[in-house]
């Protein structure tokens, strides 16, 4: 497949609904693609239109309890893009919606008989470099996002200028409120897949909305609180950076968060297997079958970074470009995942929160052109 060289840039301001309308209008084509992509999953699972709408709408009360202005923003996005409100909820809660749908259908998917609607493997690799290891003395934070290859055509970089909080910059699927990103308070976030035997045993806040909550915080302590204390429906690994010179990685189950701190090398690197010894004493890592290469992906990134005493954004990019073990590599080209999907490193995102910049490249295994996005300037192709 051909690789685009740039993700569209969307910039919004004003109140929640107003921002949503602007977002929907500017990204309407990609939002419709996103809605179609995830809407098909429920159709493939056997949901009629009325059932689909009812299932998705059942998540609205919990979102409203967590942050009512998120619903205002989602209504605005839907109105601006000309799609149903439920489509925007689905984009922001796809993991949780699909899990509940499968539970309702009591569907068991056998390996030898995969069905349409099964998700491809998610194999993201993230890294954080403390200022003492950085040549410019600023924290560096980045990630490869591995998911459906077709999502290269549904992602955007969104800048949100808020009236009552820090501005934020996030790489996100169109229609979503946040994914990887940073804010004007110097807080950065990436997140990647984990799986445990506690998953989907309780109701929780959709993961994408927890990421948005982090980016709304003025203080790093409150960002940590949002990650560590918010109940979740499933496991996730969430890495946080602080421009002043601190980082923490939370391996999150549904009801506990297990922190991992930078090592003596000034790095945090995380792929898709549980690392915390405390966590591994309390739960089972259920994701090894989906991401069997995870142990060598984080080993490779750490080893490549530690080959240099002082590091730059370019050094982190080179580590994330690593093709050892391809196509089961840190940076992976499009490859078959399930019967109806290609899986790939959809994007590489590298951030320097002290400078308010985020650099992103679509399908980096096929394309090495980055665009620099900023909290206070127009995008620049590098």
HUBEL-V53919 format. One record per residue. N is the residue number from 1. PHI is phi in whole degrees, -180 to 180 (999 if undefined). Layout:
N;PHI  N;PHI
//
This chain:
1;999  2;-78  3;-104  4;-68  5;-105  6;-157  7;-92  8;-60  9;-108  10;-124  11;-124  12;-134  13;-154  14;102  15;-76  16;-59  17;-65  18;-61  19;-60  20;-61  21;-61  22;-60  23;-60  24;-60  25;-68  26;-74  27;-120  28;-61  29;-66  30;-71  31;-64  32;-65  33;-63  34;-62  35;-62  36;-66  37;-59  38;-83  39;-63  40;-62  41;-59  42;-71  43;-62  44;-65  45;-85  46;99  47;-88  48;-73  49;-57  50;-64  51;-65  52;-62  53;-63  54;-66  55;-60  56;-64  57;-65  58;-66  59;-87  60;-65  61;-57  62;-67  63;-64  64;-63  65;-69  66;-74  67;-164  68;-59  69;-69  70;-65  71;-66  72;-60  73;-66  74;-65  75;-60  76;-63  77;-61  78;-61  79;-65  80;-67  81;-91  82;72  83;-125  84;-71  85;-56  86;-62  87;-63  88;-73  89;-61  90;-61  91;-61  92;-86  93;-136  94;-62  95;-60  96;-71  97;-64  98;-65  99;-62  100;-67  101;-61  102;-65  103;-65  104;-63  105;-83  106;51  107;-94  108;-111  109;-101  110;-81  111;-57  112;-85  113;-141  114;-63  115;-112  116;-59  117;102  118;-72  119;-80  120;-74  121;-67  122;-110  123;-126  124;-63  125;-129  126;-123  127;-152  128;-135  129;-118  130;-69  131;-56  132;-68  133;-98  134;-96  135;-60  136;-92  137;77  138;-116  139;-60  140;-123  141;-143  142;-155  143;-163  144;-97  145;-100  146;-104  147;-164  148;-66  149;-59  150;-68  151;-72  152;-62  153;-97  154;-121  155;-96  156;-142  157;-109  158;-112  159;-110  160;-117  161;-99  162;-95  163;-88  164;-136  165;-179  166;-67  167;-69  168;-141  169;-134  170;-141  171;-84  172;-157  173;-68  174;-57  175;98  176;-83  177;-88  178;-173  179;-142  180;-86  181;174  182;-148  183;-133  184;-74  185;-88  186;86  187;-96  188;-128  189;-148  190;-134  191;-150  192;-151  193;-64  194;-137  195;-141  196;-145  197;-76  198;-92  199;-62  200;59  201;-103  202;-152  203;-87  204;-151  205;-78  206;-54  207;-59  208;-63  209;-78  210;-66  211;-62  212;-63  213;-59  214;-58  215;-73  216;-88  217;-86  218;-85  219;-123  220;-63  221;-59  222;-75  223;-65  224;-62  225;-62  226;-60  227;-76  228;-80  229;-115  230;-84  231;-65  232;-127  233;-85  234;-150  235;-74  236;-167  237;-105  238;-127  239;-107  240;-118  241;-122  242;-130  243;-55  244;-66  245;124  246;-146  247;-151  248;-150  249;-116  250;-108  251;-84  252;-106  253;-96  254;-65  255;-131  256;-145  257;-127  258;-110  259;-79  260;-123  261;-111  262;-57  263;-82  264;-62  265;-83  266;74  267;-124  268;-123  269;-133  270;-147  271;-109  272;-130  273;-123  274;-69  275;-116  276;-56  277;-65  278;-64  279;-60  280;-69  281;-81  282;-116  283;-145  284;-107  285;-76  286;-102  287;-100  288;-62  289;-68  290;-79  291;-133  292;-65  293;-88  294;-54  295;-60  296;-85  297;-67  298;-72  299;-63  300;-64  301;-63  302;-62  303;-63  304;-66  305;-67  306;-76  307;-74  308;-123  309;-72  310;-125  311;-121  312;-123  313;-59  314;-65  315;-64  316;-65  317;-59  318;-62  319;-65  320;-76  321;-79  322;-55  323;-113  324;-56  325;79  326;-52  327;-87  328;-96  329;-127  330;-58  331;-113  332;-114  333;-74  334;-57  335;-147  336;-60  337;-117  338;-130  339;-59  340;-118  341;-137  342;-104  343;-112  344;-162  345;-73  346;-73  347;-154  348;-110  349;-124  350;-130  351;-126  352;-129  353;-62  354;-63  355;-98  356;67  357;-123  358;-135  359;-112  360;-138  361;-129  362;-76  363;40  364;-65  365;-69  366;-113  367;-147  368;-117  369;-90  370;-104  371;-116  372;-96  373;-108  374;-140  375;-69  376;-136  377;-149  378;-75  379;-62  380;-132  381;-78  382;-90
//
